[in-house]
Amino acid sequence: MAAIAVVTGASRGAGKGIAIALGEAGMTVYVTGRSTASTDSPYGGTVSETAECVTKAGGKGIAVAVDHADDEAVAALFARVKDEHGRLDVLVNNAAKLVAVTMPGGFWEKPLETVDLVTVGLRSHYVAAWHAAPLMIANGRGLIVNTGHYGAVAYWHGPAYGAQKAGADKMAADMAKELREHNVAAVSIWMGGLDTERARAYLATLPEASRPKAKRESPQFTGRVIAALYASPNVMDYSGRALIGAELGAFLGLTDIDGAHPLSYRYALGGPPEPHRTLLG
């Protein structure tokens, strides 16, 4: 039986790559996001385009236009999943409202809207998980993933970004504590420097000599890690933890779409702290 997944914020970027990789694993993937026309974002991409890519990859993509700041729209999404499938196996919380993250200057010099990342990016993770958990508990198994980053422990894009990433890690840990008895896992998976539409556009604005030379990780790689983790009989051993995707992928024997092994930046930017023992039992 094909697994049922929801990937939020999947019109483009990390969410799109993750959704496609879950499609490669044969999953039915509900693709959510606000973009329904390619002109909705300067970086292009729509939920329908991603859903089509999921289907072409071998799964079944279902596009659902959702503003994750709208609680009623989110509730309708999960009601639809329940009505159409009666269960949910995987939730990937990736929706995020990124405003002025690469703008130079202090946080007080950037638009106040920058802090909306705490609304769509942290609160929205909670709301989606709140709706997803009962479907997973009834199913007797499930996996909730928050997409994370080294910004949880290192300075990266300012305080709003760091607070969102650190908060998503702690949220996954505490949800895992309450979900463990129901055989539902919750983790945060840290991604490296991604080769996304937004990243390519930003790098193109930099002088060539200033552009990072390190190879960038494809968004699909994180999706491969999530699919393998869900399929693992040991998935509950990881529940409650923040995990570096490159390290987990290497342990699971995974490669990126070009056959390369993404790099961990633990020793350059820091790594997830070991979870407190009270979170694991």
C-alpha positions as CSV (number, residue, x, y, z in Angstrom):
1,M,0.0,0.0,0.0
2,A,1.4,3.4,-1.0
3,A,2.3,5.7,1.8
4,I,0.3,9.0,2.0
5,A,2.4,12.1,2.5
6,V,1.8,15.9,2.9
7,V,4.6,18.2,2.0
8,T,4.0,21.9,2.8
9,G,5.6,24.8,1.0
10,A,6.3,22.6,-2.1
11,S,5.7,25.0,-5.0
12,R,9.5,25.3,-5.4
13,G,12.8,24.9,-3.5
14,A,13.3,22.3,-0.8
15,G,9.6,21.3,-0.6
16,K,9.5,20.6,-4.3
17,G,12.6,18.4,-4.3
18,I,11.4,16.5,-1.2
19,A,8.0,15.9,-2.8
20,I,9.5,14.6,-6.0
21,A,11.8,12.2,-4.0
22,L,8.8,10.9,-2.1
23,G,7.1,10.4,-5.4
24,E,10.2,8.4,-6.5
25,A,9.5,6.2,-3.5
26,G,6.0,5.5,-4.8
27,M,4.1,7.7,-2.3
28,T,0.9,9.7,-2.9
29,V,2.0,13.2,-2.1
30,Y,-0.3,16.2,-1.3
31,V,1.7,19.2,-2.5
32,T,0.8,22.4,-0.7
33,G,1.7,26.0,-1.3
34,R,0.3,29.4,-2.3
35,S,1.6,29.5,-5.8
36,T,-0.9,28.5,-8.5
37,A,0.6,30.6,-11.3
38,S,4.3,30.8,-12.2
39,T,4.1,34.6,-11.9
40,D,3.1,34.3,-8.2
41,S,6.8,34.3,-7.2
42,P,9.9,35.7,-8.9
43,Y,11.4,32.2,-8.6
44,G,8.6,30.5,-10.5
45,G,7.0,27.2,-9.6
46,T,3.5,26.2,-8.7
47,V,1.8,23.4,-6.7
48,S,0.5,21.9,-9.9
49,E,3.9,21.8,-11.5
50,T,5.3,20.0,-8.5
51,A,2.4,17.6,-8.4
52,E,3.1,16.7,-12.0
53,C,6.7,16.1,-11.2
54,V,5.8,13.8,-8.4
55,T,3.6,11.7,-10.7
56,K,6.3,11.6,-13.4
57,A,8.7,10.4,-10.7
58,G,6.6,7.4,-10.0
59,G,4.2,8.5,-7.3
60,K,0.9,10.4,-7.3
61,G,1.0,14.1,-6.9
62,I,-2.0,16.0,-5.7
63,A,-1.8,19.8,-5.8
64,V,-3.6,21.7,-3.1
65,A,-3.4,25.5,-2.9
66,V,-3.0,26.4,0.8
67,D,-1.9,29.5,2.6
68,H,-0.4,28.1,5.8
69,A,-1.2,31.3,7.7
70,D,-4.9,30.4,7.2
71,D,-5.9,27.8,9.9
72,E,-9.2,27.0,8.2
73,A,-7.5,26.2,4.9
74,V,-5.0,23.9,6.7
75,A,-7.9,22.2,8.5
76,A,-9.6,21.7,5.1
77,L,-6.5,20.1,3.7
78,F,-6.2,17.5,6.4
79,A,-10.0,16.9,6.3
80,R,-9.6,16.1,2.6
81,V,-6.7,13.7,3.3
82,K,-8.8,11.9,5.8
83,D,-11.8,11.8,3.5
84,E,-9.8,10.5,0.5
85,H,-7.5,8.1,2.3
86,G,-8.5,7.7,6.0
87,R,-4.9,8.0,7.1
88,L,-1.6,9.9,6.8
89,D,1.8,8.4,7.0
90,V,4.3,11.2,6.5
91,L,4.1,15.0,7.1
92,V,6.9,17.2,6.0
93,N,6.7,20.7,7.5
94,N,8.6,23.0,5.1
95,A,6.3,26.0,4.5
96,A,8.1,29.2,5.4
97,K,7.6,32.9,4.8
98,L,11.1,34.2,3.9
99,V,11.3,37.9,3.8
100,A,14.6,39.9,3.4
101,V,16.7,36.9,4.7
102,T,19.7,37.9,2.6
103,M,19.3,41.6,3.0
104,P,22.4,43.2,4.6
105,G,22.1,45.0,7.9
106,G,20.8,44.4,11.4
107,F,17.4,42.9,12.2
108,W,16.2,46.4,13.1
109,E,17.1,47.6,9.6
110,K,15.0,44.9,7.8
111,P,11.2,45.0,7.3
112,L,9.3,43.9,10.4
113,E,7.6,41.4,8.2
114,T,10.8,39.3,8.5
115,V,9.5,38.0,11.8
116,D,6.5,36.4,10.0
117,L,8.8,33.4,9.6
118,V,7.8,32.6,13.1
119,T,4.2,32.5,12.0
120,V,4.6,30.6,8.7
121,G,7.6,28.5,9.5
122,L,7.1,27.7,13.2
123,R,3.4,28.2,14.1
124,S,2.4,26.7,10.8
125,H,4.5,23.5,11.6
126,Y,2.5,23.2,14.9
127,V,-0.9,23.6,13.2
128,A,-0.1,21.1,10.5
129,A,1.2,18.5,13.0
130,W,-1.9,19.1,15.2
131,H,-4.1,18.0,12.4
132,A,-1.8,15.2,11.2
133,A,-1.2,13.5,14.5
134,P,-4.7,12.1,15.0
135,L,-4.5,10.6,11.5
136,M,-1.2,9.0,12.3
137,I,-2.2,7.7,15.7
138,A,-5.3,6.1,14.2
139,N,-3.0,4.5,11.6
140,G,-0.7,3.2,14.3
141,R,2.4,4.6,12.6
142,G,3.7,7.8,11.2
143,L,6.5,10.3,10.7
144,I,6.5,14.1,11.1
145,V,9.6,15.9,9.7
146,N,10.5,19.6,10.2
147,T,13.0,20.8,7.7
148,G,15.9,22.2,9.7
149,H,19.2,23.9,9.3
150,Y,22.5,24.7,11.1
151,G,21.0,28.1,11.8
152,A,19.5,26.5,14.8
153,V,22.9,26.6,16.5
154,A,25.0,29.0,14.3
155,Y,24.3,32.6,13.1
156,W,22.5,32.4,9.7
157,H,20.3,35.0,8.2
158,G,19.6,36.7,11.5
159,P,17.6,36.2,14.6
160,A,14.2,35.4,13.1
161,Y,15.7,32.6,11.0
162,G,17.7,31.2,13.9
163,A,14.7,31.3,16.2
164,Q,12.5,29.5,13.7
165,K,15.0,26.7,13.1
166,A,15.8,26.2,16.8
167,G,12.1,26.3,17.6
168,A,11.3,23.7,15.0
169,D,14.0,21.4,16.5
170,K,12.5,21.7,20.0
171,M,9.0,21.3,18.7
172,A,9.9,18.0,17.0
173,A,11.6,16.8,20.2
174,D,8.6,17.6,22.4
175,M,6.0,16.2,20.0
176,A,8.1,13.0,19.8
177,K,7.9,12.7,23.5
178,E,4.1,12.8,23.4
179,L,3.7,10.6,20.3
180,R,6.1,7.8,21.2
181,E,3.5,5.6,22.8
182,H,1.5,5.8,19.6
183,N,4.4,4.7,17.4
184,V,4.6,8.0,15.6
185,A,8.0,9.6,15.1
186,A,8.9,13.3,14.9
187,V,12.3,14.6,13.8
188,S,14.0,17.7,12.4
189,I,16.3,17.1,9.5
190,W,19.0,19.7,8.8
191,M,19.6,20.4,5.1
192,G,22.9,21.8,3.7
193,G,23.3,24.6,1.2
194,L,20.6,23.7,-1.3
195,D,20.6,24.2,-5.1
196,T,17.2,25.9,-5.3
197,E,15.7,28.6,-7.5
198,R,16.1,31.2,-4.7
199,A,19.7,30.2,-4.0
200,R,20.7,30.4,-7.6
201,A,19.1,33.8,-8.0
202,Y,20.9,35.1,-4.9
203,L,24.3,33.7,-5.9
204,A,23.9,35.3,-9.3
205,T,23.9,38.7,-7.7
206,L,27.3,38.1,-6.1
207,P,30.6,38.9,-7.7
208,E,31.9,35.7,-9.2
209,A,35.0,35.7,-6.9
210,S,32.6,35.8,-3.9
211,R,30.4,32.9,-4.8
212,P,30.8,29.8,-2.7
213,K,32.6,27.1,-4.5
214,A,31.3,24.2,-2.5
215,K,28.9,21.8,-4.4
216,R,25.3,22.4,-3.3
217,E,22.9,19.7,-2.2
218,S,19.9,18.9,-4.2
219,P,16.5,19.3,-2.5
220,Q,15.7,15.8,-3.6
221,F,18.4,14.4,-1.3
222,T,16.4,15.3,1.8
223,G,13.4,13.6,0.3
224,R,15.4,10.5,-0.2
225,V,16.5,10.6,3.4
226,I,12.9,11.0,4.6
227,A,11.6,8.2,2.5
228,A,14.4,5.8,3.7
229,L,13.8,6.9,7.3
230,Y,10.1,6.2,7.1
231,A,10.8,2.8,5.6
232,S,13.3,1.9,8.3
233,P,12.2,-0.6,11.0
234,N,14.3,1.6,13.3
235,V,12.5,4.9,12.7
236,M,11.5,5.2,16.3
237,D,15.1,5.1,17.4
238,Y,15.5,8.5,15.7
239,S,12.4,10.1,17.1
240,G,12.9,13.3,19.0
241,R,16.2,14.1,17.5
242,A,17.5,16.8,15.2
243,L,19.5,15.1,12.5
244,I,22.0,16.3,9.9
245,G,20.6,15.0,6.6
246,A,24.1,14.4,5.1
247,E,25.1,12.2,8.0
248,L,21.8,10.3,8.2
249,G,21.9,9.8,4.4
250,A,25.5,8.4,4.6
251,F,24.4,6.0,7.4
252,L,21.5,4.8,5.3
253,G,23.6,4.4,2.2
254,L,22.0,7.2,0.2
255,T,23.5,9.5,-2.4
256,D,22.4,12.7,-4.1
257,I,20.8,12.6,-7.5
258,D,24.2,12.9,-9.2
259,G,25.6,10.1,-7.1
260,A,27.6,12.4,-4.8
261,H,27.6,12.3,-1.0
262,P,26.5,15.6,0.5
263,L,28.8,17.1,3.1
264,S,28.0,17.6,6.8
265,Y,29.0,21.0,8.1
266,R,29.0,19.9,11.8
267,Y,32.6,21.0,12.3
268,A,32.2,24.3,10.5
269,L,28.8,25.4,11.8
270,G,28.0,23.1,14.7
271,G,25.7,20.1,15.2
272,P,22.5,19.2,16.9
273,P,22.8,18.7,20.7
274,E,22.1,15.2,22.0
275,P,18.5,15.1,23.1
276,H,17.9,15.0,26.8
277,R,17.2,11.5,28.1
278,T,13.6,12.5,29.1
279,L,12.8,13.0,25.4
280,L,13.8,9.5,24.4
281,G,11.8,7.4,26.7
